[in-house]
């Protein structure tokens, strides 16, 4: 990431710049990184070509490999193409998502009020379920069936094979049955072990925390440079064709004309506010906008939210001994992305759910 953000002098002064780059060791560092990535991707592809490998479902490498041998396909990707796509995924997807999670945890540990509120939301939501009676799409007979299985699960009796098969069949469809299973499983694991994707839409405050993190810490401070095709006017300025356009989303997110107390981490600012990060509101553009906006937006927002929800659900977070929250650095490292310069050290403590219930 640091290398990607480094400007090669040879791009600015063609011949002499090459000498300067050689003296700083830039080509050698690029070559070293390239070799390491290349051998890693080579290993992944070889693993996927292994005929004995058991596959439960196809991943992106399997799909590309099958396309490369498909005579009917419009395009047959070569190994080099596959490596280039993997590089896009690693650079575009992995760094940006981990940077966002790190900034969110940094802001939360610096703001205990927000940390407490978001944890309370996640912990209070998980476990509230829709019952069969509330599900208007069920017939009377189905309600009865779901209720029967549910009460059998909550009882002490052993479950026979037919009942077990019926439960497996209906379990994914009815939260009530799932809940009963969880209640029964609590003897072993304490409470529901994790937050899954289906629960995210109910975690509204967590979503506000994510928006606020993107506002203050968009991983790409400057969007990928664009070039204008035709003449247009913006804010009274003439923009000629072939002008390079850089959009500073970092500055947009901290603009005092748009945001009150812009440097404060205050997720509630999104409470009665329709601004979202999906490219429709120019006040918040962590994924860009328009045709070239990030194609990974859905995957990224889901992965980041599920990871954060689980970190916050099962653990309480403490600072290492002797460290105060004011000591947590927000210094930024600058490369292709804006990352947290100093590592974030936190101590996870498994949350005691029984204590919460007693309170
Ligand atoms: C928090 C996570 C992420 C953020 C903040 C982010 C942000 C961005 C931004 C700002 C752009 C440039 C858009 C523009 O200039 O208008 C971009 C492009 C891109 N992103 Fe993401 N991204 C994230 C995750 C991902 C993931 C998970 C993937 C793929 C798995 C991905 C793949 C790409 C690709 C391939 C492009 C280039 C698109 C093009 O040029 O047409 N990104 N991303």
Boltz pocket constraint, residues with backbone or C-beta under 6 A from the ligand:
constraints:
  - pocket:
      binder: B
      contacts: [[A, 88], [A, 89], [A, 92], [A, 93], [A, 94], [A, 96], [A, 97], [A, 100], [A, 218], [A, 219], [A, 220], [A, 223], [A, 224], [A, 225], [A, 285], [A, 286], [A, 287], [A, 288], [A, 289], [A, 291], [A, 292], [A, 293], [A, 294], [A, 295], [A, 296], [A, 297], [A, 299], [A, 300], [A, 301], [A, 304]]
      max_distance: 6.0
